[in-house]
């Protein structure tokens, strides 16, 4: 079984995490290794994918500046989404040559891993075709995890954002993922429990295990220091 390197990154500025992804994506391709899984949180930020409409940002940039919310245009597919504290953001940088060269199946596998993770908390989550992502509450579906990836020469980057104890009012500033008639929720909102930073860090370990199981990789954790300070490290 191939090894997937897993890193819990803590809270990292989006711009740094983005540059780290690009560096690791190049490393995975150059050294032909299976890949990395980065799990972290970000200060408040909106990101616009390649298919995003600026009309789906419902406030002007002066509001974002006042509230300290940054805005980035990125390479992933999909529309506009939000990242912020209390959310687990996952960047699976996977060499599909070690898995399957099937991007659609990869997206479904990310969904499956998140569905399995939520099952640990007795939350029934599901897919809602034709939308990509993970949803709860079948009667009035609400998105709990957004997914948007990019693939370059069969190496994936970008990934998913899973709302745990996320500040949901920030989603009112956008049309999340460009979907007008569906809501957004969080694990806290569903279960009624606030999840501390310590709990969220433990959750990252569970989520890495679930993703490794779905993709068929053996997950091995390395420290953030090893990853950031020694990017040239031969793993």
C-alpha positions, 0 to 999 in steps of 0.5 A, a space after each residue: 500500500 502506497 504512503 500518503 504524507 499527512 500534515 496538520 497545519 494549524 491556522 495558516 494564511 491562505 496565500 502561504 497555503 496556496 504557495 505551499 500547495 503549488 510547491 508540493 504539487 511540483 514536488 509530487 510530479 518531479 519526484 513521482 511520489 504518491 502525494 500529501 494531504 494538508 489539513 488546516 484552517 485559514 483566517 477569513 477569506 473568499 476564493 473564486 474558482 475558474 467558473 466563478 461569477 463576480 456577481 456572486 460576491 454580494 458585498 463590495 470590497 470595502 466591506 471585506 476590508 473592514 471585516 478583514 476578509 481577503 479575496 483571491 482568484 484561484 485555479 480550482 474549478 467551481 464558483 466562490 466559497 468561504 474559508 475561515 476559522 472553525 473550518 477544516 480545509 483539506 488539500 489532497 495533493 495526490 498523484 493520480 498515477 498511483 491511484 486512478 486517472 479519473 477526476 470524477 471518481 476522485 471527487 466522489 471519493 472526497 465526498 465519500 471520505 467526508 460522509 464517513 467522517 460525519 458518520 462518526 458524529 452520527 450525522 447522516 450526510 449525502 451527495 446531491 447530484 448534480 452538485 459537487 459537495 456534501 450535504 445534510 438534512 434531506 428535506 431541506 438540503 444544506 451544504 456542509 462541505 464544499 469541494 473544488 479541485 484542480 489537476 495538472 499532469 494528473 496531480 491534484 491540488 486545492 480540495 475541500 472545506 468542511 464546516 465544523 464550528 464555522 462563523 456561518 454569517 460570512 456565507 451571507 456575503 456570497 452565493 456559496 458555490 453559485 447555488 442560489 436556492 440551497 443553504 449552508 450549515 456546520 457540524 456545530 449547527 447540526 449537533 448543537 455542540 461547539 468544537 474547540 480547536 483541540 477537538 478540531 485538530 483531533 478531527 483532522 486525524 480522523 478525516 485523514 484516516 477516512 480519506 486514506 481508507 477511501 483512496 487506499 493509501 497508508 497515511 503517515 503524519 509528518 510535522 508542519 515544521 518538517 514540511 515547511 522548513 524542509 520542502 526539499 526533503 526526500 520523503 
